[in-house]
Amino acid sequence: LLNIEQQLTQTELANNRLFISLLSIIVILLAFFGFRSYHTQKQLKALSEFDPLTGIYNRGHFTHLAKTALAYAKNTQQDLCVVMFDLDYFKSINDSYGHACGDWALKEVVKTIQAVTRQEDIFARIGGEEFCIILPNCDLPSSVIVVEQYRRVLTEIDSIGSGQQYSISASFGITDVVNSGYQLEQLLADADTAMYKSKEQGRNRATLFNTF
């Protein structure tokens, strides 16, 4: 009876150790798959919200944020401006020096503009070399000062970091909710019209939508 009791005790201890080992393995696996799922969700969220090349908002997420900002501006009767800009002669940079130089220029433009934007501004890449910035609580006279700073800092970029020497500039178009209303599509269309007016007038300049 003592031998049987000892065997049963040893068997019970072995079963307990096996149970603890299995439980530990399950906990480790759950933690691993949980972390993997979190990492995957984080990657998917980044892909759905940010431009993979420049790291700023992509057009889809920009649209969501912009409409939220516009609704808030309308409810609180605050000023809001929309700025669109397009890099001048960007195609010639790609054609002359390759897409690696073009990508470098896009990233450098974004880094340069980010250095002079406010935390509440909404900055997005909405096309190949086309960008948009929402300026909440900013009226047209103030936006002109802001955009002139954008224009100036872009012309000061030294492209030697890309391995080639070329100039960088942009044409800007500006509108606000007073002139274009609170519908994002209309604001973008009017800012785009003003931007192309800047290109027609010689590039590397800013045009207000209500001045023509």
N, C-alpha and C positions, 0 to 999 in steps of 0.2 A: 504493500500500500504506500509506503514511504517512497519507493522508487517511482511508482506511478504518479504520486503527488509532485515529486521533483520534476518528472518529465513534463507534466501538465504546466507547472510553473515556468519551466524553460520555454515550452512552446508558447505560452502566453506572452512571455517577455519578447520572444522572437517576433510574434505577431504584432506586438506593440511597436517594436522597432521598425518593422516593415510598414506599418500604418503611418508612423511618423515620417518615414522616408518618402512614402508615396504622397503624403500630404505636403511635404516640403517641395517635391517635384511639381505638384499641381500649382502651388503658390508661385513658384518661380516661373512656370509656364504662363500663368495668368498675368503676372507682372510683365513678362516679355511681350506677350501679345497685346496687352493694354498699352504699353509704351509704343509698340509698333503701330497700333491703331491711331494713337494720339499723334505720332509723327506723320503718318500718312494723311490724317485729317488736316494737320497744320500745313503740309505741302499743298494739298488740294485747295485750301483756303487761300494760300499765297498765290497759287496759279490763277484762281478765280478773281483776285482783287488787284494784283500787281503786274506791271509790265516786266517780263523776265529779263530784258536787257538793261533797262535803266533803274528798275526798282521803285518807280513811282506808280501811282494808280493807273490801271488800264481803263479803257473807255467804259466798259460795263460798270465797274465799281464807281467810277467817276460820276456816271449818270445818276446812280443811287444817291451818292453824297451830295451832288449838286442840287437835286430836287429837294432833298431834306433841307439844305441851306436856304433854298429859295422859299420854301414854305415857311421857315422860321422868319426870314426877312419880311415876307408879306404880312405875317401875323403881328410882327413887332414894328412894322413900318420903318425898317432899317434900310440903309443904302446897301447895294451890292453891285459889284462890277464883274464883267466877264472879259478876260483877256485871251485872245488867241494869237499864237505866233508860229511862224513857219521859217525854218532855216533857209537863208539865201544860198542859191546855187549848190544845194546839197548834192544833187545828182552828179555834178561835175567832180565833187570830192570822191564819191564812190567810183566814178568812171576813171578818174585820173590816178587815184592812189589805192583803190581797192576797198572792199567792204569792211575790212578790219579798221581802216582809218575812219570810215563812216561811223562805225559802231563806237569808236573811241570819241569821236566828236559828239555823238548823241549823249553818251554818258557824261562827258565833260560839261556839256551844256546843262544837263540836269543838275549836276553837282554845283555848278556855278549859280544857277537860279535858286536852288534850294538854300544856298548860303544867305540870300537876301529876301527870302519869303518869311512871312509870319507863321506861327504854329497853326493858326486857324485857316490859313489859305489852303485851297484844294488844288493840287498840281497834278496834272495827268498827261500822259501821252495818248493822243487820240488817233494818230495816224503814223505814217512812216517817220516824217520829220516835223510833224505838226503837234503842237502842244496847246493845252488850255489851262488857265488858272482862274479859279473863282476867288474873288476878293470880298469876303463878307465885311459889312460895316465900313465900306469904303465908297466915297462919292467920286464923281468923274474928275474933278480937279486933283484930288489926292491920287487917283489911279494914274493920271498922266505923270506925276512925279515918280511913282513906283515903277511904271513901265519904262521911263527914261533911264532909271537905274538898271533895270533888266537889260535894256539895249546896250548901255555902256559897258556893263561887266562882260557881256558876251563878246564884244569887240576886243576886250583885253585878254581873252584866252590865248595862250601861247600853244600852238599846235605841235611844237617840236616834240612834245611827249608822245605823239603818235608815230614819230619817225619821219614825218614829212612837214613841210612848211606851207601853210595855207591860212587864209583869213576866215573867221567865223562871224557871221552877223545874222540878224533875223528881222523879219517884217512883222509888225504888230497891228492888231485891230482891237479896239476897245468899245464896249457898250455897257449900259447899265439898265437897271429895272425901270428907271424913269422913262427912258427912250424906247426900250424893247419889251417891257412887261415882265411878267414872272414865269412865262413858259420857257423852259430850257431850250427847246428846239428853236424858238424865235431868237433867243439871246445868242445862241451859237451861230445861227444864220447871219445875224446882223454883225456880230464880231468878225465872222469869216469874210463878209462883204468889205468891212473896213480894212481887214488884213490885206486883201487883194488890191485894195486901193493903194495901200502902202507899197505894194510890189510895183504897181503901175507907175507910181511917182518916183521910183528909183531905188526902192528897197532900203533896208537898214533904217527904218523910221517907224513911227507909230501914227495911226489915224483914228480919230474918234468917229463913231458911226453917225453922230448928229451934226457933223461939220461938212457934209457934202450932199 
